Amino acid sequence: MDPHAPAPGRIGPRILVVSQNRSHLAVLARRLRAEGYQIAAADSGIAAIAELHRAPADLVLSELVMVPMSGVELTRAVRGETAWRDLPVMLIAGRAEPDGAVRAYAAGADDVILKPFFFEILAARIERRLASAHALRQLREDNATLDARVVERAIELGELRDRYLASEAERRRLATLMPVR
């Protein structure tokens, strides 16, 4: 049994696979589905953006070289949307495209996989990226919870201070009404 596959009845993370090569797209989709992932497929960067607007993904796995929108341009588009800023993007590049990997990282790609690759290594890298993204989401949620608690405590302290000042004012007022002996 694959340790990365979701428990029976549980839906795995959703990966958007983007490739203009339909046979490559079909092979990746089939293999990733067998690993327990939900797969959405797009045959272009433009279709990938439309798919992300339709339904969120947990990771984008795209070819680097595509037209009219390359994987680098897709990465820039993903990074340009606030809602997707932390969405892991992995690009697949040919070994003959060394400057493509540099452009991919400069655009904000999280990882670049060079062809040919072993699927098991790709699967392990995907799992690692998903784990990192999950940890980042959890950290952001924890920070938001802590921020909310800080705000609550600040409000409580402000209310306590106001009550203290009111009681001090009342004590001074009563002190002026009492005769001095």
Steps between C-alpha positions, in 0.01 A plus 500: 500500500628846409572712812413818304155383394205634697311273736212308342201729450718811537561728205865585430644838409398649165778541246457706184713339226575724201650377173435555132621146432178303551673162539739641762204663675308169500796301637569750779132521590463120512813448712417781742141377534644158590695677778169619649487853364201669342603617156387797296652533155561796273658504157625861522597767749185693416285193567690447826415852621134440410507169690649669809218754490248216469633288785802536729800270471755397760789498250567589135724269297568652159724464199744788467477533120148572377339751267346751512555511880817332626540337837700805611213730400253269673714517815504881484122504458456270801736710714315814391173385656480553875280193546762279335821656633589193708381242245796271426607512134729235356623520142627219278784601269722326250872474574561705185329798673743596780406868485133396525555373853662828598206696352257265677656560841518875432125496422428330833489130417552280805675222312624408154517136394729419210403235244550214488406428861399204709132524589574391859727802545235731355241349737732549798566862404128564459433349842772723651357813338150415621631440854680837496189677370289334770750609769493857367117504501499367856751764608289777346187365674685479833627857456148622422371324813775658710432842348132465590593404857730801528218727383259341752751547783564862397125567508469331840792704636346818362169416670677422828690829479176691437333328801803574717503867398125524562536341845790734582292800393210373714736448798633858465145636471392311814812615682402864438150437645625346824584734785863517601564428871 
